[in-house]
């Protein structure tokens, strides 16, 4: 009987709010709050000026995920990322980005020759980065996920 009561209490606790996950968002016109979230979890340099092409955030599951693509006039990795979290040397390889089939048009990394890599962050999350540098700036693709 005690086990049934404990199981019922556990179930009611989970149903009443512990499983209150976030929302899923996909937009090519992100709000400042959405950009702030991506900047924080992806460890972007807060001084960098950029133009977002779009974001997709999956917050309704146990493990959150986010995709972001943007253009910046910066061409140096240390000007794009917060180097206290992201080592520029870890993003020198050939990038291969996770791209589910249901991604919007702005997520098109296969159209570029990308350098980058996958980095395990100190909080147990991962980012997968691809960058296409030109003489006018850098197009950056980032996939961030919790594990």
Long-range contacts (C-beta under 8 A, 24 or more apart in sequence): 21-59, 21-60, 21-61, 21-62, 22-57, 22-59, 22-60, 22-64, 23-57, 23-59, 23-60, 24-57, 24-58, 24-59, 24-60, 25-55, 25-56, 25-57, 25-59, 26-54, 26-55, 26-56, 26-57, 26-104, 27-54, 27-55, 27-56, 28-52, 28-53, 28-54, 28-104, 28-106, 30-54, 30-55, 37-66, 38-66, 38-68, 38-142, 38-144, 41-66, 41-125, 41-144, 42-66, 42-68, 42-127, 42-142, 42-144, 43-81, 43-82, 43-85, 43-86, 43-121, 43-127, 44-80, 44-81, 44-82, 45-74, 45-78, 45-79, 45-80, 45-81, 45-82, 45-83, 46-82, 48-72, 48-74, 48-79, 48-80, 49-73, 50-74, 50-140, 53-106, 54-104, 54-106, 54-107, 56-103, 56-104, 56-107, 63-145, 63-146, 63-147, 64-145, 64-146, 65-143, 65-144, 65-145, 65-146, 66-142, 66-143, 66-144, 66-145, 67-103, 67-107, 67-141, 67-142, 67-143, 67-144, 68-140, 68-141, 68-142, 68-144, 69-106, 69-107, 69-108, 69-109, 69-139, 69-140, 69-141, 69-142, 70-139, 70-140, 71-137, 71-138, 71-139, 71-140, 72-137, 72-138, 72-140, 73-136, 73-137, 74-137, 74-138, 75-133, 75-137, 75-138, 77-131, 80-131, 80-138, 80-140, 85-121, 85-122, 86-119, 86-127, 87-119, 90-117, 90-119, 91-115, 91-116, 91-117, 91-119, 91-129, 91-131, 92-117, 93-117, 95-128, 95-129, 95-130, 95-131, 95-141, 96-128, 96-130, 97-128, 97-130, 97-141, 97-143, 98-128, 98-143, 107-141, 109-141, 112-139, 112-141, 114-141, 116-141
